[in-house]
Amino acid sequence: MTLKELKNTIRSGPYAWPGGYPIYFVTHTGDALAFETVKANLKAVMRAIQQGRGGDSDWRVTGCEINWEDGDLTDAHTGKRIESAYAEVEDNADNGAQSVSIHEACGDW
């Protein structure tokens, strides 16, 4: 990922368009970083990209991906869960019950 690509991705926001799917970043070591983590540590990420392969930094991102269905994907820096497109569990404010995405409820057809 180039600095220009990183900046464009950050400016575009945490969701891919069209569709509004949540994105996350992938480091050169294969770790996942949440959009918010990269944005909060942008200077370190940019410095790591500038240093390239010669640098020794876990902040060097090589690209970004959409988290389609991995409900267990976590941020390597914070340990927090990274939002997914289709594996979300939402609270139903009306009756306190939880609703689940159609994919979780029905599995692979």
DAKA-V454343 format. One record per run of one state. SS is the DSSP state (H for helix, E for strand, L for the rest). FROM is the first residue (numbers start at 1). LEN is the number of residues. If there is no record, write none. Layout:
ss=<SS	SS>
from=<FROM	FROM>
len=<LEN	LEN>
This chain:
ss=<L	H	L	E	L	E	L	E	H	L	H	L	E	L	E	L	E	L	E	L	E	L	H	L>
from=<1	3	13	15	17	21	28	32	35	41	42	55	61	67	74	75	81	82	89	92	98	101	102	107>
len=<2	10	2	2	4	7	4	3	6	1	13	6	6	7	1	6	1	7	3	6	3	1	5	3>
